[in-house]
C-alpha cells in the first residue's frame, strides 16, 4: 500500500496502463497548486496517480486534473499512459488489484523518482496540445489512423489558417533533420521513401493521410482501416506527422523540451 507523507480524508485515484518511465517509490509532484501522488506498481496492484480533492466536490471533477497531470508526465518522460479505471474514497488511496491477472507487460525502466519538484504550468490552450500528444502516443500502435489525426490536431490548433499551416509544414519538414534522433531516425527514411515514389511529402501527410482519416464524405477518399494500402500509407506518415507535432510544440508553442526534465 501507499506510504504518503500527507494524510488526507478524500482523494481521487486513476489506475494507469502505461509504457513510460515510472518511479519505484511513492512520489509527490506539484502542478498548478495541487499535490499529485505517483504510486508505483506493487505486488498485484496497478501503478496509479492520486490527487487530493475538495471534500464538497464530486469525484468526477478530479478526473481532468489527473488527466492533465498524466499528459505532462507523458510529455517529459516520452512514454505512454492511459487511465483505465477512476474512482476514490475517504480512506488511504489504494490502487486497483488484478495486475498479474491482466498480464500487463510492465517494466519501471529505472529505479528512483522523477527528478521534478513541480511540472510547468501552461495555459489551457497550450496544455491541450499535451493532451493531444498523449492521445496520439496511446494510439500509435493500436490505431495509426487516429494517431495521425491526434498529432495533426496539434498543428491545426497552432495554425488554424490553411496557408499558415502549409507554410509551417514546409518549415517543419526542413527542421526534421535536427529533431531528436529517436524522432528523425523514424521520420527521415519515410520522407525519403515518399519522395522516391515521386510524392510531395507535405501533400502526402495532409491530403492523403490527415484528410483521409478526418473525413468520409464523397468529396474525400476515406481511409479504410481494413485496407492494406491505407494501413501502410498511414503507418508511413505517422512518424513524420508525430515529429512535425513535436517541432510545432517546441519551436512554435515554446513548450519545454522533454530532455529538460531528466529522470533520476
Secondary structure, DSSP 8 states (H G I E B T S, - for coil): ----SS--S-EEEEEEEE-S---SS-EEEEETTEEEEEE--BTTB--EEEEE--TTS-TTHHHHHHHHHHHHHHHHHT--EEEEEEEEESSS----B-HHHHT------SSS-BS-SB-----HHHHHHHHHHHHHHHHTTT-HHHHHHHHHHHHHHH--SHHHHHHHHHHHHHHGGGS-HHHHHHHHHHHHHHHHTT--HHHIIIIIIIHHHH--STTS----TT-HHHHHHHHHHHHHHHHHHHHIIIIIT----GGGS-B-
